């Protein structure tokens, strides 16, 4: 069953009350006309249940802003949501989720004579949107986006990302399901999902839980980066605007595929960002990871699967 605007419908009943479902929910394609995002494509999904999501096809089909009951959740930089090619050495950090990898994560590094940029190359590549469709299973309905991004280096190999994004009709959640395949070369695969939250979810009174344990003091108490084990096969991180209520964000992911949870807090005036970053590798230089045997290559044809579920609650 689907709940829309306080009423419950079967698929058959929806067909009676709407000439076209896309009049009240679904996809909208747009283009940014000005500023640092000039020319960038936006693919917006409206769930019909109070959730509205901007996908960024020209940035790896990452997630821009997300609104729940018109309350924003993603952190947006003073530059807006920019195209990497238009901002030079400025930091492109903006939007709810950035894909870090799949050749490198974290700070720039040089390994075996090859230089890697901040958080790798995939996030700066445009995607090809192969499908936007509405998928029914009985009386349940999902909006689905399929995107594909290919990273190629003649000397180092090819990585292809196949990304599916699912949003339930009438819902307040989204799922990102990634398949990362090595098409040529023998490459170590690294991944980190950089999830950036701002006001009103991030306040001085915010509380943070990992698998039910309150880790607020350790992660929110001062400006710093912290890394810890994800701690469970189904790991769950929850950020709430306050112990007494307000907006709430929850992330679920496979802690076996992303065994490390990194967090970053920056509470400086005019910034106020908190980042939740599940990752494949500990926060160490590539040389140390290699020496520890943590950078084993994935042979041609090898795949890695990553699956994240995000749930939004406006608190209203």
TAQUIGI-V24117 format. One record per pair of residues at least 24 apart in sequence whose C-alpha atoms are under 10 Angstrom apart, sorted by sequence separation. I is the first residue (numbers start at 0). GAP is how many residues later the second one is. D is the distance in whole Angstrom. If there is no record, write none. Layout:
i gap d
I GAP D
I GAP D
This chain:
i gap d
21 24 9
23 24 6
24 24 8
29 24 10
57 24 10
58 24 7
71 24 10
97 24 10
98 24 5
99 24 10
124 24 7
125 24 9
141 24 6
142 24 5
143 24 9
157 24 6
158 24 6
159 24 10
210 24 6
211 24 8
212 24 9
213 24 9
229 24 9
230 24 7
231 24 8
232 24 9
234 24 9
236 24 9
253 24 9
254 24 9
255 24 9
256 24 10
22 25 10
23 25 10
24 25 10
26 25 10
28 25 10
55 25 9
57 25 7
58 25 8
97 25 7
98 25 9
124 25 8
125 25 10
140 25 10
141 25 6
142 25 6
156 25 8
157 25 5
158 25 7
209 25 7
210 25 5
211 25 8
212 25 10
229 25 5
230 25 9
232 25 9
250 25 9
252 25 8
254 25 9
21 26 10
24 26 10
25 26 9
26 26 10
27 26 9
28 26 10
57 26 9
97 26 10
122 26 9
124 26 8
140 26 9
141 26 4
142 26 7
156 26 7
157 26 5
158 26 9
209 26 6
210 26 6
211 26 8
228 26 8
229 26 8
232 26 9
234 26 9
251 26 10
279 26 10
20 27 9
24 27 9
26 27 10
55 27 9
90 27 9
121 27 8
123 27 10
140 27 6
141 27 6
156 27 5
157 27 7
208 27 8
209 27 5
210 27 8
229 27 10
231 27 8
250 27 10
121 28 8
139 28 8
140 28 6
141 28 9
155 28 8
156 28 4
157 28 9
158 28 9
208 28 6
209 28 7
229 28 7
230 28 7
64 29 9
65 29 8
121 29 7
139 29 8
140 29 9
141 29 9
154 29 10
155 29 6
156 29 7
157 29 9
207 29 7
208 29 5
209 29 9
228 29 9
229 29 5
230 29 8
63 30 7
64 30 5
65 30 7
120 30 8
139 30 10
140 30 10
143 30 10
147 30 10
149 30 10
153 30 9
154 30 9
155 30 8
156 30 7
158 30 9
207 30 6
208 30 7
228 30 6
229 30 5
230 30 9
277 30 10
62 31 9
63 31 4
64 31 6
65 31 10
91 31 10
120 31 10
134 31 10
142 31 10
143 31 10
144 31 10
145 31 10
146 31 10
147 31 10
148 31 10
149 31 10
150 31 10
151 31 9
152 31 9
153 31 9
155 31 8
206 31 8
207 31 5
208 31 9
227 31 9
228 31 5
229 31 5
62 32 6
63 32 5
64 32 9
91 32 9
129 32 10
131 32 10
133 32 10
141 32 10
145 32 10
147 32 10
149 32 10
150 32 10
151 32 9
152 32 10
206 32 6
207 32 7
227 32 6
228 32 6
229 32 9
58 33 10
61 33 8
62 33 5
63 33 7
129 33 10
130 33 9
131 33 10
132 33 10
133 33 10
134 33 9
135 33 10
149 33 9
205 33 7
206 33 5
207 33 9
226 33 7
227 33 5
228 33 9
61 34 8
62 34 5
63 34 9
126 34 9
127 34 10
128 34 9
133 34 10
134 34 10
205 34 6
206 34 7
207 34 9
226 34 6
227 34 7
61 35 6
62 35 7
126 35 9
128 35 10
133 35 9
204 35 9
205 35 4
206 35 6
207 35 10
225 35 8
226 35 4
227 35 9
238 35 9
60 36 10
61 36 6
62 36 9
126 36 9
204 36 6
205 36 5
206 36 7
225 36 6
226 36 7
60 37 9
61 37 7
121 37 9
201 37 8
202 37 9
203 37 8
204 37 5
205 37 7
224 37 7
225 37 5
226 37 9
238 37 9
59 38 8
60 38 9
121 38 9
200 38 7
201 38 8
202 38 6
203 38 8
204 38 8
205 38 10
224 38 6
225 38 7
237 38 10
55 39 9
58 39 8
59 39 7
83 39 9
84 39 8
121 39 9
200 39 6
201 39 6
202 39 8
204 39 9
205 39 10
223 39 8
224 39 4
225 39 9
236 39 8
54 40 9
58 40 9
83 40 6
84 40 10
199 40 9
200 40 5
201 40 9
205 40 9
207 40 10
209 40 10
223 40 6
224 40 7
39 41 9
53 41 9
54 41 10
55 41 10
82 41 8
83 41 9
199 41 7
200 41 8
205 41 10
206 41 10
207 41 10
208 41 9
209 41 10
210 41 10
222 41 7
223 41 6
224 41 9
236 41 10
36 42 8
39 42 8
40 42 10
53 42 9
54 42 10
55 42 10
82 42 10
113 42 9
196 42 9
198 42 8
205 42 9
207 42 10
221 42 10
222 42 5
223 42 7
3 43 9
4 43 8
5 43 9
35 43 6
36 43 7
37 43 10
38 43 10
39 43 7
52 43 10
82 43 10
218 43 9
219 43 9
221 43 7
222 43 5
223 43 10
234 43 10
3 44 6
4 44 7
34 44 8
35 44 7
36 44 6
37 44 8
38 44 8
218 44 7
219 44 8
220 44 8
221 44 8
222 44 6
2 45 9
3 45 6
4 45 9
34 45 8
35 45 7
36 45 4
37 45 7
200 45 7
201 45 9
217 45 10
218 45 7
219 45 6
221 45 8
222 45 8
1 46 10
2 46 8
3 46 9
34 46 9
35 46 5
36 46 5
199 46 8
200 46 5
201 46 9
218 46 7
219 46 9
220 46 10
1 47 10
34 47 8
35 47 6
36 47 9
199 47 7
200 47 6
219 47 9
256 47 8
34 48 10
35 48 9
36 48 9
37 48 8
102 48 9
198 48 9
199 48 9
200 48 7
229 48 7
256 48 8
257 48 8
31 49 10
35 49 9
36 49 7
101 49 9
222 49 10
228 49 9
229 49 9
256 49 7
257 49 9
31 50 10
35 50 6
36 50 9
222 50 10
224 50 9
226 50 9
227 50 10
228 50 10
255 50 10
256 50 9
34 51 9
35 51 7
209 51 9
222 51 9
225 51 10
226 51 9
253 51 10
254 51 10
196 52 9
226 52 9
228 52 10
253 52 7
102 53 10
228 53 9
252 53 8
253 53 7
219 54 8
226 54 10
227 54 8
252 54 6
253 54 8
102 55 10
218 55 9
226 55 7
227 55 9
251 55 9
252 55 5
253 55 10
35 56 10
102 56 8
194 56 9
226 56 7
251 56 6
252 56 6
101 57 8
225 57 9
250 57 7
251 57 5
252 57 9
101 58 9
224 58 10
250 58 6
251 58 7
101 59 9
249 59 8
250 59 5
251 59 9
249 60 6
250 60 7
59 61 10
61 61 8
248 61 7
249 61 5
250 61 9
59 62 7
60 62 9
248 62 6
249 62 7
58 63 8
59 63 5
201 63 10
203 63 9
247 63 8
248 63 5
249 63 9
58 64 6
59 64 7
60 64 9
61 64 10
202 64 9
247 64 6
248 64 6
57 65 9
58 65 6
59 65 6
60 65 7
61 65 9
192 65 9
201 65 9
246 65 8
247 65 5
248 65 9
57 66 8
58 66 6
59 66 5
60 66 6
190 66 9
191 66 8
246 66 6
247 66 6
57 67 7
58 67 5
59 67 5
60 67 8
190 67 8
195 67 10
245 67 8
246 67 4
247 67 7
56 68 9
57 68 4
58 68 7
59 68 9
60 68 8
189 68 10
191 68 9
192 68 10
193 68 9
194 68 9
195 68 9
196 68 10
203 68 9
245 68 7
246 68 5
56 69 6
57 69 6
59 69 10
191 69 9
192 69 10
193 69 9
194 69 10
195 69 10
197 69 10
202 69 8
244 69 9
245 69 4
246 69 8
55 70 9
56 70 5
57 70 9
119 70 9
191 70 9
193 70 10
201 70 7
202 70 9
244 70 6
245 70 7
55 71 9
56 71 7
57 71 10
118 71 10
119 71 9
201 71 7
202 71 10
244 71 9
56 72 7
118 72 9
119 72 10
198 72 10
199 72 10
200 72 10
201 72 7
237 72 10
118 73 8
197 73 8
198 73 7
200 73 9
234 73 10
235 73 9
236 73 10
237 73 9
239 73 9
240 73 10
118 74 10
197 74 6
198 74 8
235 74 10
240 74 9
118 75 9
196 75 9
197 75 5
198 75 9
239 75 9
172 76 10
174 76 10
196 76 6
197 76 6
172 77 9
173 77 10
174 77 9
175 77 10
195 77 7
196 77 5
197 77 9
101 78 8
172 78 10
174 78 10
195 78 6
196 78 6
101 79 10
194 79 8
195 79 4
196 79 8
101 80 10
194 80 5
195 80 7
193 81 7
194 81 5
195 81 9
192 82 10
193 82 6
194 82 6
192 83 8
193 83 5
194 83 9
60 84 9
102 84 8
103 84 9
104 84 10
105 84 10
191 84 10
192 84 5
193 84 8
40 85 10
60 85 9
101 85 9
102 85 7
103 85 8
104 85 6
105 85 10
191 85 6
192 85 6
193 85 9
39 86 10
42 86 10
60 86 7
101 86 8
102 86 6
103 86 6
104 86 6
105 86 8
190 86 10
191 86 6
192 86 7
44 87 10
59 87 8
60 87 8
101 87 5
102 87 6
103 87 7
104 87 6
190 87 8
191 87 4
192 87 10
59 88 8
60 88 8
100 88 7
101 88 5
102 88 8
103 88 9
104 88 10
105 88 10
190 88 6
191 88 6
42 89 10
59 89 6
100 89 5
101 89 5
189 89 8
190 89 5
191 89 8
54 90 9
56 90 8
58 90 10
59 90 9
99 90 8
100 90 5
101 90 8
189 90 6
190 90 8
56 91 9
57 91 10
99 91 6
100 91 6
188 91 9
189 91 7
56 92 10
98 92 8
99 92 5
100 92 9
188 92 10
98 93 6
99 93 6
97 94 9
98 94 5
99 94 7
46 95 9
97 95 6
98 95 6
46 96 8
96 96 7
97 96 5
98 96 9
45 97 9
96 97 5
97 97 7
44 98 8
95 98 8
96 98 4
97 98 8
44 99 9
94 99 10
95 99 5
96 99 6
44 100 9
93 100 10
94 100 8
95 100 5
96 100 9
59 101 9
61 101 10
92 101 9
93 101 10
94 101 7
95 101 6
42 102 9
60 102 8
62 102 10
92 102 10
93 102 7
94 102 8
95 102 9
187 102 10
59 103 9
60 103 10
61 103 10
68 103 10
92 103 8
93 103 10
94 103 10
60 104 9
67 104 7
189 104 10
26 105 8
66 105 10
67 105 10
189 105 8
25 106 9
26 106 9
187 106 9
188 106 8
25 107 9
26 107 10
187 107 5
188 107 8
25 108 8
186 108 9
187 108 6
188 108 7
186 109 8
187 109 4
188 109 7
54 110 9
185 110 9
186 110 5
187 110 6
185 111 5
186 111 5
187 111 9
21 112 10
184 112 9
185 112 5
186 112 7
200 112 10
20 113 10
62 113 10
184 113 8
185 113 5
186 113 8
188 113 10
190 113 10
192 113 10
200 113 9
52 114 9
61 114 9
183 114 10
184 114 7
185 114 6
188 114 9
189 114 10
199 114 9
200 114 10
51 115 10
181 115 10
182 115 10
183 115 8
184 115 6
185 115 10
186 115 10
188 115 8
190 115 9
192 115 9
25 116 10
26 116 8
50 116 9
181 116 7
182 116 9
183 116 5
184 116 9
185 116 9
25 117 7
26 117 10
50 117 10
180 117 9
181 117 7
182 117 5
183 117 8
24 118 9
25 118 10
26 118 9
50 118 10
180 118 9
181 118 5
182 118 6
183 118 10
48 119 9
50 119 8
180 119 8
181 119 5
182 119 8
46 120 7
47 120 9
48 120 7
49 120 8
50 120 7
51 120 9
74 120 9
75 120 8
180 120 6
181 120 6
182 120 9
44 121 10
45 121 9
46 121 6
47 121 6
48 121 4
49 121 8
50 121 5
51 121 10
52 121 9
73 121 8
74 121 5
75 121 9
76 121 10
179 121 10
180 121 6
181 121 7
44 122 8
45 122 10
46 122 5
47 122 5
48 122 5
49 122 7
50 122 8
73 122 6
74 122 5
75 122 8
179 122 8
180 122 4
181 122 9
45 123 8
46 123 5
47 123 7
48 123 6
50 123 9
72 123 8
73 123 5
74 123 4
75 123 10
179 123 5
180 123 7
44 124 10
45 124 9
46 124 6
47 124 9
48 124 10
72 124 6
73 124 6
74 124 8
178 124 7
179 124 5
180 124 9
10 125 8
13 125 10
45 125 10
46 125 7
71 125 9
72 125 6
73 125 8
74 125 10
177 125 10
178 125 6
179 125 6
10 126 9
11 126 10
12 126 10
45 126 10
46 126 9
71 126 8
72 126 7
73 126 10
74 126 10
177 126 8
178 126 5
179 126 8
10 127 7
11 127 8
46 127 10
71 127 8
72 127 7
73 127 9
74 127 9
177 127 6
178 127 7
9 128 8
10 128 5
70 128 9
71 128 7
72 128 7
176 128 7
177 128 5
178 128 9
9 129 5
10 129 8
70 129 8
71 129 8
72 129 9
176 129 6
177 129 6
8 130 8
9 130 8
10 130 8
70 130 9
175 130 8
176 130 4
177 130 9
8 131 10
9 131 10
61 131 10
64 131 10
175 131 6
176 131 6
62 132 9
63 132 10
64 132 10
174 132 7
175 132 5
176 132 9
174 133 6
175 133 6
173 134 8
174 134 4
175 134 8
173 135 6
174 135 6
172 136 7
173 136 5
174 136 9
0 137 8
1 137 7
2 137 10
172 137 6
173 137 7
0 138 5
1 138 6
171 138 9
172 138 4
173 138 9
0 139 6
1 139 7
171 139 6
172 139 6
0 140 9
170 140 9
171 140 6
172 140 9
25 141 9
158 141 9
170 141 9
171 141 7
157 142 9
158 142 10
160 142 10
162 142 10
171 142 10
25 143 8
156 143 9
159 143 9
160 143 10
161 143 10
162 143 10
163 143 10
164 143 10
165 143 9
24 144 8
158 144 10
160 144 10
162 144 10
164 144 10
24 145 8
20 148 10
7 162 10
5 164 10
3 165 8
4 165 8
1 166 9
2 166 8
3 166 5
1 167 7
2 167 5
3 167 9
0 168 10
1 168 6
2 168 8
0 169 10
1 169 9
105 173 10
72 174 9
104 174 9
110 174 9
111 174 9
71 175 10
72 175 9
104 175 9
105 175 10
109 175 9
110 175 6
111 175 9
70 176 8
72 176 8
104 176 9
106 176 10
108 176 7
109 176 8
110 176 7
99 177 9
105 177 8
106 177 10
107 177 9
108 177 7
109 177 9
96 178 9
98 178 10
100 178 10
104 178 9
105 178 9
106 178 9
107 178 10
108 178 9
67 179 9
95 179 9
96 179 9
97 179 10
99 179 9
100 179 10
105 179 9
110 179 9
96 180 9
104 180 10
104 181 9
103 182 9
77 192 9
76 193 10
77 193 9
76 194 8
75 195 9
74 196 9
76 196 10
74 197 8
75 197 9
74 198 6
73 199 9
74 199 8
73 200 10
74 200 9
73 201 10
72 239 8
72 240 10
70 241 10
72 241 9
70 242 9
71 242 9
67 243 10
68 243 10
70 243 6
67 244 7
68 244 9
69 244 8
70 244 10
66 245 9
67 245 7
68 245 6
70 245 10
65 246 9
66 246 10
67 246 6
68 246 9
66 247 9
67 247 9
68 247 8
67 248 10
50 261 8
49 262 10
50 262 9
49 263 10
50 263 10
49 264 9
